[in-house]
Amino acid sequence: MRSQGYTVIVNRLGNTPLDRAEVVAVRQGQTYTHINAGQAVYGSNTNYSTVEDNIVYVDVK
């Protein structure tokens, strides 16, 4: 999911080690937009860009 641009938040249900846990649910979180300042934008005269972040929650047990 990270390779697809998502910020992944893992919610642990119980105390099973993560390497043995099973995914029990995947839920879409909030999508938000923010300004990434200080980086030159190629082909533009601005030094900021608008970035959209998508959050997904993964419940494991």
C-alpha distance matrix in Angstrom:
0.0 3.8 5.3 5.1 6.7 5.7 7.8 7.1 10.6 11.8 15.1 17.4 20.0 22.8 23.2 21.8 20.4 16.7 17.2 19.0 17.3 16.0 13.3 15.7 13.8 10.7 12.1 11.5 12.9 15.1 14.6 17.0 18.6 20.4 22.6 21.8 25.5 27.3 25.6 27.6 26.3 27.4 30.0 30.4 33.0 30.6 28.9 26.0 23.0 21.1 17.4 15.2 12.5 10.3 9.8 8.3 10.5 10.1 13.8 15.0 18.6
3.8 0.0 3.8 5.2 5.1 4.9 6.2 6.6 10.3 12.1 15.8 18.2 21.2 23.8 23.9 22.7 20.9 17.2 17.8 20.3 18.8 18.2 15.8 18.3 16.6 13.5 14.4 13.4 13.8 15.3 14.4 16.1 17.3 18.4 20.2 19.0 22.5 24.0 22.4 24.6 23.6 24.8 27.7 28.1 30.4 28.0 26.0 23.2 20.5 19.1 15.4 13.8 11.1 9.9 9.8 9.5 11.7 11.9 15.6 16.7 20.3
5.3 3.8 0.0 3.8 5.4 7.3 9.5 10.4 14.1 15.7 19.4 21.5 24.5 27.0 27.0 25.5 23.5 19.7 19.8 22.2 21.1 20.3 18.1 20.8 19.1 16.0 17.1 15.9 16.8 18.0 16.5 18.1 18.7 19.9 21.3 19.7 23.1 24.4 22.2 23.9 22.6 23.3 26.1 27.0 29.6 27.6 25.8 23.3 20.5 19.4 15.9 14.8 12.9 12.1 12.8 12.6 15.1 15.1 18.7 19.6 23.2
5.1 5.2 3.8 0.0 3.8 5.8 9.2 10.5 14.3 16.3 19.6 22.2 24.9 27.7 28.2 26.8 25.3 21.5 21.9 23.9 22.4 21.0 18.3 20.4 18.2 14.7 15.3 13.6 14.7 15.8 14.0 16.0 16.7 18.5 20.2 19.3 22.9 24.6 22.4 23.9 22.2 22.9 25.3 26.1 28.9 26.8 25.4 22.6 19.4 17.9 14.5 12.7 11.1 9.8 11.2 11.1 14.2 14.8 18.5 20.0 23.7
6.7 5.1 5.4 3.8 0.0 3.8 6.8 9.3 12.9 15.6 18.9 21.8 24.7 27.7 28.1 27.3 25.7 22.0 22.9 25.1 23.4 22.4 19.5 21.5 19.0 15.4 15.2 13.0 13.2 13.6 11.5 12.8 13.4 14.8 16.6 15.7 19.3 21.2 19.4 21.2 19.7 20.9 23.5 23.8 26.3 23.9 22.3 19.4 16.3 14.7 11.1 9.4 7.6 7.2 9.0 10.2 13.5 14.8 18.7 20.5 24.3
5.7 4.9 7.3 5.8 3.8 0.0 3.8 5.9 9.4 12.2 15.4 18.5 21.3 24.3 25.0 24.4 23.2 19.6 20.9 22.9 20.8 19.7 16.7 18.4 15.8 12.2 11.8 9.8 9.8 10.8 9.6 11.5 13.1 14.8 17.2 16.8 20.5 22.8 21.5 23.6 22.3 24.0 26.5 26.5 28.7 26.0 24.3 21.1 18.2 16.0 12.3 9.9 6.9 5.1 5.6 6.5 9.8 11.4 15.2 17.3 21.1
7.8 6.2 9.5 9.2 6.8 3.8 0.0 3.8 6.7 10.0 13.1 16.3 19.4 22.3 22.8 22.6 21.4 18.0 19.8 22.0 19.8 19.3 16.5 18.2 15.8 12.6 12.0 10.4 9.3 10.2 9.9 11.2 13.0 14.1 16.6 16.1 19.7 21.9 21.1 23.8 23.1 25.2 27.9 27.5 29.3 26.3 24.2 21.0 18.5 16.5 12.7 10.7 7.1 6.0 4.7 6.3 8.6 10.6 14.0 16.2 19.9
7.1 6.6 10.4 10.5 9.3 5.9 3.8 0.0 3.8 6.4 9.8 12.8 15.8 18.7 19.3 19.0 17.8 14.4 16.4 18.4 16.0 15.6 12.9 14.7 12.7 9.9 10.1 9.8 9.3 11.5 12.2 14.1 16.4 17.6 20.3 19.8 23.3 25.4 24.7 27.4 26.8 28.7 31.5 31.2 33.1 30.1 28.0 24.8 22.3 20.2 16.5 14.3 10.6 8.7 6.0 5.2 6.0 7.1 10.5 12.4 16.1
10.6 10.3 14.1 14.3 12.9 9.4 6.7 3.8 0.0 3.8 6.5 9.8 12.9 15.8 16.6 16.8 16.2 13.2 15.9 17.5 14.9 14.9 12.4 13.7 11.9 9.9 9.9 10.4 9.2 11.6 13.3 15.1 17.8 18.9 21.7 21.5 24.8 27.1 26.8 29.8 29.4 31.6 34.4 33.8 35.4 32.3 30.0 26.8 24.6 22.3 18.8 16.5 12.7 10.9 7.4 6.3 4.9 6.2 8.6 10.7 14.1
11.8 12.1 15.7 16.3 15.6 12.2 10.0 6.4 3.8 0.0 3.8 6.3 9.6 12.3 13.0 13.1 12.6 9.8 12.8 14.0 11.2 11.5 9.6 11.1 10.2 9.4 10.5 12.1 11.8 14.7 16.7 18.7 21.5 22.7 25.5 25.2 28.4 30.5 30.2 33.2 32.8 34.9 37.8 37.4 39.0 35.9 33.5 30.4 28.2 26.1 22.4 20.2 16.4 14.2 10.7 8.6 5.9 4.8 5.9 7.2 10.4
15.1 15.8 19.4 19.6 18.9 15.4 13.1 9.8 6.5 3.8 0.0 3.8 6.4 9.5 11.0 11.9 12.4 10.5 14.0 14.4 11.1 11.5 9.8 10.1 9.6 9.9 10.7 13.0 12.6 15.6 18.3 20.3 23.5 24.7 27.8 27.8 31.0 33.2 33.2 36.2 35.9 38.2 41.0 40.3 41.9 38.6 36.3 33.1 30.9 28.6 25.1 22.6 18.9 16.6 12.8 10.6 7.0 6.1 4.7 6.2 8.7
17.4 18.2 21.5 22.2 21.8 18.5 16.3 12.8 9.8 6.3 3.8 0.0 3.8 6.0 7.2 8.2 9.3 8.2 11.9 11.8 8.7 9.9 9.5 10.0 10.9 12.2 13.7 16.4 16.3 19.4 22.0 24.1 27.2 28.3 31.2 31.0 34.1 36.2 36.1 39.2 39.0 41.2 44.1 43.6 45.1 41.9 39.5 36.3 34.3 32.1 28.5 26.2 22.4 20.1 16.5 14.1 10.5 8.5 6.0 5.2 6.1
20.0 21.2 24.5 24.9 24.7 21.3 19.4 15.8 12.9 9.6 6.4 3.8 0.0 3.8 6.8 8.1 10.6 10.4 13.7 12.6 9.3 10.0 9.9 9.2 10.7 13.0 14.5 17.7 17.8 21.1 24.0 26.3 29.6 31.0 34.1 34.2 37.3 39.5 39.5 42.6 42.3 44.5 47.3 46.7 48.3 45.1 42.7 39.5 37.4 34.9 31.4 28.8 25.1 22.6 18.9 16.2 12.4 10.4 6.9 5.9 4.8
22.8 23.8 27.0 27.7 27.7 24.3 22.3 18.7 15.8 12.3 9.5 6.0 3.8 0.0 3.8 5.9 9.0 10.3 13.3 11.8 9.3 11.0 12.2 11.9 14.0 16.5 18.2 21.4 21.5 24.7 27.6 29.7 32.9 34.1 37.1 36.9 39.9 41.9 42.0 45.1 45.0 47.2 50.1 49.6 51.1 47.9 45.4 42.3 40.3 38.0 34.5 32.1 28.4 26.0 22.3 19.7 16.0 13.7 10.4 8.3 5.9
23.2 23.9 27.0 28.2 28.1 25.0 22.8 19.3 16.6 13.0 11.0 7.2 6.8 3.8 0.0 3.8 6.3 8.5 11.4 10.3 8.9 11.7 13.5 14.2 16.5 18.6 20.5 23.5 23.5 26.6 29.2 31.2 34.1 35.0 37.7 37.1 40.0 41.7 41.7 45.0 45.0 47.1 50.2 49.9 51.3 48.1 45.4 42.5 40.7 38.8 35.2 33.1 29.3 27.2 23.6 21.2 17.7 15.2 12.4 9.8 7.7
21.8 22.7 25.5 26.8 27.3 24.4 22.6 19.0 16.8 13.1 11.9 8.2 8.1 5.9 3.8 0.0 3.8 6.3 8.3 6.6 5.8 9.0 11.6 12.8 15.6 17.8 20.3 23.4 23.9 27.2 29.6 31.8 34.6 35.6 38.3 37.6 40.6 42.2 41.8 44.9 44.8 46.7 49.8 49.7 51.4 48.3 45.7 42.8 40.8 39.0 35.3 33.1 29.4 27.1 23.7 20.9 17.7 14.7 12.2 8.7 6.5
20.4 20.9 23.5 25.3 25.7 23.2 21.4 17.8 16.2 12.6 12.4 9.3 10.6 9.0 6.3 3.8 0.0 3.8 5.5 5.5 6.1 9.9 12.3 14.5 17.0 18.4 21.1 23.8 24.1 27.3 29.3 31.2 33.8 34.5 36.9 35.8 38.7 40.1 39.6 42.6 42.7 44.5 47.7 47.7 49.4 46.5 43.7 41.0 39.2 37.6 33.9 32.1 28.3 26.4 23.1 20.7 17.9 14.9 13.2 9.8 8.9
16.7 17.2 19.7 21.5 22.0 19.6 18.0 14.4 13.2 9.8 10.5 8.2 10.4 10.3 8.5 6.3 3.8 0.0 3.8 5.3 4.9 8.1 9.8 12.6 14.6 15.5 18.2 20.7 21.2 24.3 26.1 28.1 30.6 31.5 33.8 32.7 35.8 37.2 36.5 39.4 39.3 41.0 44.2 44.3 46.1 43.2 40.6 37.9 35.9 34.2 30.5 28.7 25.0 23.0 19.9 17.4 14.9 11.9 10.9 7.8 8.4
17.2 17.8 19.8 21.9 22.9 20.9 19.8 16.4 15.9 12.8 14.0 11.9 13.7 13.3 11.4 8.3 5.5 3.8 0.0 3.8 5.8 8.7 11.0 14.3 16.5 17.3 20.5 22.8 23.8 26.9 28.3 30.4 32.7 33.6 35.8 34.4 37.5 38.6 37.6 40.4 40.3 41.6 44.8 45.3 47.2 44.6 41.9 39.4 37.3 35.9 32.1 30.4 26.8 24.8 22.1 19.5 17.5 14.2 13.7 10.4 10.7
19.0 20.3 22.2 23.9 25.1 22.9 22.0 18.4 17.5 14.0 14.4 11.8 12.6 11.8 10.3 6.6 5.5 5.3 3.8 0.0 3.8 6.7 10.0 12.7 15.6 17.2 20.5 23.4 24.6 28.0 29.7 32.1 34.7 35.9 38.3 37.2 40.4 41.8 40.8 43.6 43.2 44.6 47.7 48.1 50.2 47.5 44.9 42.2 40.0 38.3 34.5 32.5 28.9 26.5 23.6 20.7 18.3 14.7 13.3 9.6 8.8
17.3 18.8 21.1 22.4 23.4 20.8 19.8 16.0 14.9 11.2 11.1 8.7 9.3 9.3 8.9 5.8 6.1 4.9 5.8 3.8 0.0 3.8 6.8 9.2 12.0 13.9 17.1 20.1 21.3 24.8 26.8 29.3 32.1 33.5 36.2 35.4 38.7 40.4 39.5 42.3 41.9 43.4 46.4 46.6 48.6 45.8 43.4 40.5 38.1 36.2 32.4 30.1 26.5 23.9 20.8 17.7 15.0 11.4 9.6 5.9 5.3
16.0 18.2 20.3 21.0 22.4 19.7 19.3 15.6 14.9 11.5 11.5 9.9 10.0 11.0 11.7 9.0 9.9 8.1 8.7 6.7 3.8 0.0 3.8 6.2 9.3 11.4 14.9 18.1 19.9 23.5 25.5 28.4 31.3 33.0 35.9 35.4 38.8 40.7 39.7 42.3 41.5 43.0 45.7 46.0 48.2 45.5 43.3 40.3 37.7 35.5 31.8 29.1 25.7 22.7 19.8 16.3 13.9 10.1 8.5 5.3 5.4
13.3 15.8 18.1 18.3 19.5 16.7 16.5 12.9 12.4 9.6 9.8 9.5 9.9 12.2 13.5 11.6 12.3 9.8 11.0 10.0 6.8 3.8 0.0 3.8 5.8 7.6 11.2 14.3 16.3 20.0 22.0 25.0 28.0 30.0 32.9 32.7 36.2 38.3 37.3 39.9 38.9 40.4 43.0 43.1 45.4 42.6 40.6 37.5 34.7 32.4 28.7 25.9 22.5 19.4 16.5 12.9 10.6 6.9 5.9 4.4 6.5
15.7 18.3 20.8 20.4 21.5 18.4 18.2 14.7 13.7 11.1 10.1 10.0 9.2 11.9 14.2 12.8 14.5 12.6 14.3 12.7 9.2 6.2 3.8 0.0 3.8 7.2 10.2 13.8 15.9 19.7 22.1 25.3 28.5 30.8 34.0 34.1 37.7 40.1 39.3 41.8 40.7 42.4 44.8 44.8 47.0 44.1 42.3 38.9 36.1 33.5 29.9 26.8 23.5 20.2 17.2 13.5 10.8 7.8 5.6 5.5 6.6
13.8 16.6 19.1 18.2 19.0 15.8 15.8 12.7 11.9 10.2 9.6 10.9 10.7 14.0 16.5 15.6 17.0 14.6 16.5 15.6 12.0 9.3 5.8 3.8 0.0 3.8 6.4 10.1 12.4 16.2 18.5 21.9 25.2 27.6 30.9 31.3 35.0 37.5 36.8 39.2 38.0 39.7 42.0 41.8 44.0 41.1 39.5 36.0 33.2 30.3 26.8 23.6 20.4 16.9 14.1 10.4 8.1 5.9 5.1 7.2 9.5
10.7 13.5 16.0 14.7 15.4 12.2 12.6 9.9 9.9 9.4 9.9 12.2 13.0 16.5 18.6 17.8 18.4 15.5 17.3 17.2 13.9 11.4 7.6 7.2 3.8 0.0 3.8 6.9 9.5 13.2 15.2 18.6 21.7 24.2 27.5 27.9 31.6 34.2 33.3 35.7 34.3 36.0 38.2 38.1 40.3 37.5 35.9 32.5 29.5 26.7 23.2 19.9 16.9 13.3 10.7 7.0 5.7 4.6 6.3 9.1 12.2
12.1 14.4 17.1 15.3 15.2 11.8 12.0 10.1 9.9 10.5 10.7 13.7 14.5 18.2 20.5 20.3 21.1 18.2 20.5 20.5 17.1 14.9 11.2 10.2 6.4 3.8 0.0 3.8 6.3 10.0 12.3 15.7 19.2 21.9 25.3 26.2 29.9 32.7 32.1 34.5 33.0 35.0 37.0 36.5 38.6 35.7 34.3 30.7 27.7 24.7 21.4 17.9 15.0 11.4 8.9 5.7 5.0 6.5 8.2 11.7 14.7
11.5 13.4 15.9 13.6 13.0 9.8 10.4 9.8 10.4 12.1 13.0 16.4 17.7 21.4 23.5 23.4 23.8 20.7 22.8 23.4 20.1 18.1 14.3 13.8 10.1 6.9 3.8 0.0 3.8 6.9 8.8 12.4 15.7 18.6 22.1 23.2 26.9 29.9 29.2 31.4 29.8 31.8 33.7 33.1 35.2 32.3 31.1 27.5 24.4 21.2 18.1 14.5 11.9 8.2 6.5 4.7 6.3 8.9 11.4 14.9 18.2
12.9 13.8 16.8 14.7 13.2 9.8 9.3 9.3 9.2 11.8 12.6 16.3 17.8 21.5 23.5 23.9 24.1 21.2 23.8 24.6 21.3 19.9 16.3 15.9 12.4 9.5 6.3 3.8 0.0 3.8 6.6 9.7 13.3 15.9 19.5 20.8 24.4 27.5 27.3 29.7 28.4 30.7 32.7 31.7 33.5 30.4 29.0 25.3 22.5 19.3 16.3 12.9 10.1 7.0 4.7 4.9 6.4 10.0 12.3 15.9 19.2
15.1 15.3 18.0 15.8 13.6 10.8 10.2 11.5 11.6 14.7 15.6 19.4 21.1 24.7 26.6 27.2 27.3 24.3 26.9 28.0 24.8 23.5 20.0 19.7 16.2 13.2 10.0 6.9 3.8 0.0 3.8 6.4 10.1 12.9 16.6 18.4 21.8 25.1 25.2 27.5 26.2 28.8 30.5 29.2 30.7 27.6 26.4 22.6 20.0 16.5 13.9 10.6 8.4 6.4 5.7 7.9 9.8 13.5 15.9 19.5 22.8
14.6 14.4 16.5 14.0 11.5 9.6 9.9 12.2 13.3 16.7 18.3 22.0 24.0 27.6 29.2 29.6 29.3 26.1 28.3 29.7 26.8 25.5 22.0 22.1 18.5 15.2 12.3 8.8 6.6 3.8 0.0 3.8 7.0 10.3 13.9 15.6 19.2 22.5 22.3 24.3 22.7 25.2 26.8 25.6 27.3 24.3 23.3 19.5 16.6 13.1 10.6 7.0 5.7 4.5 6.2 9.2 12.1 15.6 18.5 21.9 25.3
17.0 16.1 18.1 16.0 12.8 11.5 11.2 14.1 15.1 18.7 20.3 24.1 26.3 29.7 31.2 31.8 31.2 28.1 30.4 32.1 29.3 28.4 25.0 25.3 21.9 18.6 15.7 12.4 9.7 6.4 3.8 0.0 3.8 6.8 10.5 12.7 16.0 19.4 19.6 21.8 20.5 23.3 24.9 23.2 24.5 21.3 20.3 16.5 13.9 10.4 8.4 5.7 5.5 6.8 8.6 12.1 14.8 18.4 21.3 24.5 28.0
18.6 17.3 18.7 16.7 13.4 13.1 13.0 16.4 17.8 21.5 23.5 27.2 29.6 32.9 34.1 34.6 33.8 30.6 32.7 34.7 32.1 31.3 28.0 28.5 25.2 21.7 19.2 15.7 13.3 10.1 7.0 3.8 0.0 3.8 7.1 9.7 12.8 16.4 16.5 18.4 17.0 20.0 21.4 19.6 20.8 17.6 16.7 12.9 10.4 6.8 5.6 4.3 6.2 8.9 11.5 15.1 18.1 21.4 24.5 27.6 31.2
20.4 18.4 19.9 18.5 14.8 14.8 14.1 17.6 18.9 22.7 24.7 28.3 31.0 34.1 35.0 35.6 34.5 31.5 33.6 35.9 33.5 33.0 30.0 30.8 27.6 24.2 21.9 18.6 15.9 12.9 10.3 6.8 3.8 0.0 3.8 6.5 9.4 13.0 13.7 15.9 15.2 18.6 20.3 18.1 18.8 15.3 14.0 10.2 8.5 5.8 5.4 6.5 8.1 11.5 13.6 17.4 20.0 23.3 26.4 29.2 32.7
22.6 20.2 21.3 20.2 16.6 17.2 16.6 20.3 21.7 25.5 27.8 31.2 34.1 37.1 37.7 38.3 36.9 33.8 35.8 38.3 36.2 35.9 32.9 34.0 30.9 27.5 25.3 22.1 19.5 16.6 13.9 10.5 7.1 3.8 0.0 3.8 5.9 9.6 10.5 12.6 12.2 15.8 17.5 15.1 15.4 11.8 10.3 6.6 5.8 4.7 6.0 8.8 10.8 14.5 16.8 20.6 23.3 26.4 29.5 32.2 35.8
21.8 19.0 19.7 19.3 15.7 16.8 16.1 19.8 21.5 25.2 27.8 31.0 34.2 36.9 37.1 37.6 35.8 32.7 34.4 37.2 35.4 35.4 32.7 34.1 31.3 27.9 26.2 23.2 20.8 18.4 15.6 12.7 9.7 6.5 3.8 0.0 3.8 6.9 7.3 10.0 10.3 13.9 16.2 14.3 14.7 11.2 8.7 5.5 5.2 6.1 6.5 9.9 11.4 15.2 17.4 21.0 23.7 26.4 29.7 32.0 35.5
25.5 22.5 23.1 22.9 19.3 20.5 19.7 23.3 24.8 28.4 31.0 34.1 37.3 39.9 40.0 40.6 38.7 35.8 37.5 40.4 38.7 38.8 36.2 37.7 35.0 31.6 29.9 26.9 24.4 21.8 19.2 16.0 12.8 9.4 5.9 3.8 0.0 3.8 5.8 8.5 9.8 13.6 15.8 13.4 12.9 9.2 6.2 4.2 6.6 8.6 10.1 13.6 15.2 19.0 21.1 24.7 27.2 30.0 33.1 35.4 38.9
27.3 24.0 24.4 24.6 21.2 22.8 21.9 25.4 27.1 30.5 33.2 36.2 39.5 41.9 41.7 42.2 40.1 37.2 38.6 41.8 40.4 40.7 38.3 40.1 37.5 34.2 32.7 29.9 27.5 25.1 22.5 19.4 16.4 13.0 9.6 6.9 3.8 0.0 3.8 6.6 9.2 12.6 15.1 13.1 12.2 9.1 5.4 5.8 8.8 11.6 13.0 16.6 18.1 21.8 23.8 27.3 29.8 32.3 35.5 37.5 40.9
25.6 22.4 22.2 22.4 19.4 21.5 21.1 24.7 26.8 30.2 33.2 36.1 39.5 42.0 41.7 41.8 39.6 36.5 37.6 40.8 39.5 39.7 37.3 39.3 36.8 33.3 32.1 29.2 27.3 25.2 22.3 19.6 16.5 13.7 10.5 7.3 5.8 3.8 0.0 3.8 6.3 9.4 12.4 11.1 11.1 8.6 5.2 5.7 7.7 11.0 12.1 15.8 17.4 21.1 23.4 26.6 29.4 31.7 35.0 36.9 40.5
27.6 24.6 23.9 23.9 21.2 23.6 23.8 27.4 29.8 33.2 36.2 39.2 42.6 45.1 45.0 44.9 42.6 39.4 40.4 43.6 42.3 42.3 39.9 41.8 39.2 35.7 34.5 31.4 29.7 27.5 24.3 21.8 18.4 15.9 12.6 10.0 8.5 6.6 3.8 0.0 3.8 6.3 9.0 7.9 8.1 6.7 4.4 6.5 8.4 12.1 13.8 17.5 19.7 23.2 25.9 29.1 32.1 34.3 37.8 39.7 43.4
26.3 23.6 22.6 22.2 19.7 22.3 23.1 26.8 29.4 32.8 35.9 39.0 42.3 45.0 45.0 44.8 42.7 39.3 40.3 43.2 41.9 41.5 38.9 40.7 38.0 34.3 33.0 29.8 28.4 26.2 22.7 20.5 17.0 15.2 12.2 10.3 9.8 9.2 6.3 3.8 0.0 3.8 6.3 5.5 7.3 6.3 5.8 6.6 6.8 10.4 12.2 15.8 18.4 21.7 24.7 27.9 31.1 33.4 37.0 39.1 42.8
27.4 24.8 23.3 22.9 20.9 24.0 25.2 28.7 31.6 34.9 38.2 41.2 44.5 47.2 47.1 46.7 44.5 41.0 41.6 44.6 43.4 43.0 40.4 42.4 39.7 36.0 35.0 31.8 30.7 28.8 25.2 23.3 20.0 18.6 15.8 13.9 13.6 12.6 9.4 6.3 3.8 0.0 3.8 5.5 8.2 8.9 9.2 10.3 10.2 13.4 15.0 18.2 20.8 23.9 27.0 29.9 33.3 35.3 39.0 40.9 44.6
30.0 27.7 26.1 25.3 23.5 26.5 27.9 31.5 34.4 37.8 41.0 44.1 47.3 50.1 50.2 49.8 47.7 44.2 44.8 47.7 46.4 45.7 43.0 44.8 42.0 38.2 37.0 33.7 32.7 30.5 26.8 24.9 21.4 20.3 17.5 16.2 15.8 15.1 12.4 9.0 6.3 3.8 0.0 3.8 7.0 9.0 10.7 12.0 11.9 14.8 16.9 20.0 23.0 25.9 29.3 32.2 35.7 37.9 41.6 43.7 47.4
30.4 28.1 27.0 26.1 23.8 26.5 27.5 31.2 33.8 37.4 40.3 43.6 46.7 49.6 49.9 49.7 47.7 44.3 45.3 48.1 46.6 46.0 43.1 44.8 41.8 38.1 36.5 33.1 31.7 29.2 25.6 23.2 19.6 18.1 15.1 14.3 13.4 13.1 11.1 7.9 5.5 5.5 3.8 0.0 3.8 5.5 8.0 9.4 9.9 12.9 15.6 18.9 22.0 25.2 28.5 31.7 35.1 37.6 41.3 43.5 47.3
33.0 30.4 29.6 28.9 26.3 28.7 29.3 33.1 35.4 39.0 41.9 45.1 48.3 51.1 51.3 51.4 49.4 46.1 47.2 50.2 48.6 48.2 45.4 47.0 44.0 40.3 38.6 35.2 33.5 30.7 27.3 24.5 20.8 18.8 15.4 14.7 12.9 12.2 11.1 8.1 7.3 8.2 7.0 3.8 0.0 3.8 6.9 9.3 11.0 14.2 17.3 20.7 23.8 27.2 30.4 33.7 37.0 39.6 43.1 45.5 49.2
30.6 28.0 27.6 26.8 23.9 26.0 26.3 30.1 32.3 35.9 38.6 41.9 45.1 47.9 48.1 48.3 46.5 43.2 44.6 47.5 45.8 45.5 42.6 44.1 41.1 37.5 35.7 32.3 30.4 27.6 24.3 21.3 17.6 15.3 11.8 11.2 9.2 9.1 8.6 6.7 6.3 8.9 9.0 5.5 3.8 0.0 3.8 5.7 8.0 11.2 14.3 17.8 20.8 24.3 27.3 30.8 33.9 36.7 40.1 42.5 46.2
28.9 26.0 25.8 25.4 22.3 24.3 24.2 28.0 30.0 33.5 36.3 39.5 42.7 45.4 45.4 45.7 43.7 40.6 41.9 44.9 43.4 43.3 40.6 42.3 39.5 35.9 34.3 31.1 29.0 26.4 23.3 20.3 16.7 14.0 10.3 8.7 6.2 5.4 5.2 4.4 5.8 9.2 10.7 8.0 6.9 3.8 0.0 3.8 7.1 10.6 13.1 16.9 19.3 23.0 25.6 29.1 32.1 34.7 38.1 40.3 43.9
26.0 23.2 23.3 22.6 19.4 21.1 21.0 24.8 26.8 30.4 33.1 36.3 39.5 42.3 42.5 42.8 41.0 37.9 39.4 42.2 40.5 40.3 37.5 38.9 36.0 32.5 30.7 27.5 25.3 22.6 19.5 16.5 12.9 10.2 6.6 5.5 4.2 5.8 5.7 6.5 6.6 10.3 12.0 9.4 9.3 5.7 3.8 0.0 3.8 7.0 9.5 13.2 15.7 19.4 22.1 25.7 28.6 31.4 34.7 37.1 40.7
23.0 20.5 20.5 19.4 16.3 18.2 18.5 22.3 24.6 28.2 30.9 34.3 37.4 40.3 40.7 40.8 39.2 35.9 37.3 40.0 38.1 37.7 34.7 36.1 33.2 29.5 27.7 24.4 22.5 20.0 16.6 13.9 10.4 8.5 5.8 5.2 6.6 8.8 7.7 8.4 6.8 10.2 11.9 9.9 11.0 8.0 7.1 3.8 0.0 3.8 6.4 10.0 12.8 16.4 19.4 22.8 26.0 28.7 32.2 34.7 38.3
21.1 19.1 19.4 17.9 14.7 16.0 16.5 20.2 22.3 26.1 28.6 32.1 34.9 38.0 38.8 39.0 37.6 34.2 35.9 38.3 36.2 35.5 32.4 33.5 30.3 26.7 24.7 21.2 19.3 16.5 13.1 10.4 6.8 5.8 4.7 6.1 8.6 11.6 11.0 12.1 10.4 13.4 14.8 12.9 14.2 11.2 10.6 7.0 3.8 0.0 3.8 6.8 10.0 13.4 16.5 20.0 23.3 26.2 29.6 32.3 36.0
17.4 15.4 15.9 14.5 11.1 12.3 12.7 16.5 18.8 22.4 25.1 28.5 31.4 34.5 35.2 35.3 33.9 30.5 32.1 34.5 32.4 31.8 28.7 29.9 26.8 23.2 21.4 18.1 16.3 13.9 10.6 8.4 5.6 5.4 6.0 6.5 10.1 13.0 12.1 13.8 12.2 15.0 16.9 15.6 17.3 14.3 13.1 9.5 6.4 3.8 0.0 3.8 6.5 10.0 13.1 16.5 19.8 22.6 26.1 28.7 32.4
15.2 13.8 14.8 12.7 9.4 9.9 10.7 14.3 16.5 20.2 22.6 26.2 28.8 32.1 33.1 33.1 32.1 28.7 30.4 32.5 30.1 29.1 25.9 26.8 23.6 19.9 17.9 14.5 12.9 10.6 7.0 5.7 4.3 6.5 8.8 9.9 13.6 16.6 15.8 17.5 15.8 18.2 20.0 18.9 20.7 17.8 16.9 13.2 10.0 6.8 3.8 0.0 3.8 6.7 10.1 13.4 16.8 19.8 23.2 26.0 29.7
12.5 11.1 12.9 11.1 7.6 6.9 7.1 10.6 12.7 16.4 18.9 22.4 25.1 28.4 29.3 29.4 28.3 25.0 26.8 28.9 26.5 25.7 22.5 23.5 20.4 16.9 15.0 11.9 10.1 8.4 5.7 5.5 6.2 8.1 10.8 11.4 15.2 18.1 17.4 19.7 18.4 20.8 23.0 22.0 23.8 20.8 19.3 15.7 12.8 10.0 6.5 3.8 0.0 3.8 6.6 10.1 13.3 16.2 19.6 22.4 26.1
10.3 9.9 12.1 9.8 7.2 5.1 6.0 8.7 10.9 14.2 16.6 20.1 22.6 26.0 27.2 27.1 26.4 23.0 24.8 26.5 23.9 22.7 19.4 20.2 16.9 13.3 11.4 8.2 7.0 6.4 4.5 6.8 8.9 11.5 14.5 15.2 19.0 21.8 21.1 23.2 21.7 23.9 25.9 25.2 27.2 24.3 23.0 19.4 16.4 13.4 10.0 6.7 3.8 0.0 3.8 6.7 10.3 13.2 16.6 19.6 23.2
9.8 9.8 12.8 11.2 9.0 5.6 4.7 6.0 7.4 10.7 12.8 16.5 18.9 22.3 23.6 23.7 23.1 19.9 22.1 23.6 20.8 19.8 16.5 17.2 14.1 10.7 8.9 6.5 4.7 5.7 6.2 8.6 11.5 13.6 16.8 17.4 21.1 23.8 23.4 25.9 24.7 27.0 29.3 28.5 30.4 27.3 25.6 22.1 19.4 16.5 13.1 10.1 6.6 3.8 0.0 3.8 6.8 10.0 13.2 16.2 19.8
8.3 9.5 12.6 11.1 10.2 6.5 6.3 5.2 6.3 8.6 10.6 14.1 16.2 19.7 21.2 20.9 20.7 17.4 19.5 20.7 17.7 16.3 12.9 13.5 10.4 7.0 5.7 4.7 4.9 7.9 9.2 12.1 15.1 17.4 20.6 21.0 24.7 27.3 26.6 29.1 27.9 29.9 32.2 31.7 33.7 30.8 29.1 25.7 22.8 20.0 16.5 13.4 10.1 6.7 3.8 0.0 3.8 6.6 9.9 13.0 16.6
10.5 11.7 15.1 14.2 13.5 9.8 8.6 6.0 4.9 5.9 7.0 10.5 12.4 16.0 17.7 17.7 17.9 14.9 17.5 18.3 15.0 13.9 10.6 10.8 8.1 5.7 5.0 6.3 6.4 9.8 12.1 14.8 18.1 20.0 23.3 23.7 27.2 29.8 29.4 32.1 31.1 33.3 35.7 35.1 37.0 33.9 32.1 28.6 26.0 23.3 19.8 16.8 13.3 10.3 6.8 3.8 0.0 3.8 6.5 9.8 13.3
10.1 11.9 15.1 14.8 14.8 11.4 10.6 7.1 6.2 4.8 6.1 8.5 10.4 13.7 15.2 14.7 14.9 11.9 14.2 14.7 11.4 10.1 6.9 7.8 5.9 4.6 6.5 8.9 10.0 13.5 15.6 18.4 21.4 23.3 26.4 26.4 30.0 32.3 31.7 34.3 33.4 35.3 37.9 37.6 39.6 36.7 34.7 31.4 28.7 26.2 22.6 19.8 16.2 13.2 10.0 6.6 3.8 0.0 3.8 6.4 10.1
13.8 15.6 18.7 18.5 18.7 15.2 14.0 10.5 8.6 5.9 4.7 6.0 6.9 10.4 12.4 12.2 13.2 10.9 13.7 13.3 9.6 8.5 5.9 5.6 5.1 6.3 8.2 11.4 12.3 15.9 18.5 21.3 24.5 26.4 29.5 29.7 33.1 35.5 35.0 37.8 37.0 39.0 41.6 41.3 43.1 40.1 38.1 34.7 32.2 29.6 26.1 23.2 19.6 16.6 13.2 9.9 6.5 3.8 0.0 3.8 6.9
15.0 16.7 19.6 20.0 20.5 17.3 16.2 12.4 10.7 7.2 6.2 5.2 5.9 8.3 9.8 8.7 9.8 7.8 10.4 9.6 5.9 5.3 4.4 5.5 7.2 9.1 11.7 14.9 15.9 19.5 21.9 24.5 27.6 29.2 32.2 32.0 35.4 37.5 36.9 39.7 39.1 40.9 43.7 43.5 45.5 42.5 40.3 37.1 34.7 32.3 28.7 26.0 22.4 19.6 16.2 13.0 9.8 6.4 3.8 0.0 3.8
18.6 20.3 23.2 23.7 24.3 21.1 19.9 16.1 14.1 10.4 8.7 6.1 4.8 5.9 7.7 6.5 8.9 8.4 10.7 8.8 5.3 5.4 6.5 6.6 9.5 12.2 14.7 18.2 19.2 22.8 25.3 28.0 31.2 32.7 35.8 35.5 38.9 40.9 40.5 43.4 42.8 44.6 47.4 47.3 49.2 46.2 43.9 40.7 38.3 36.0 32.4 29.7 26.1 23.2 19.8 16.6 13.3 10.1 6.9 3.8 0.0
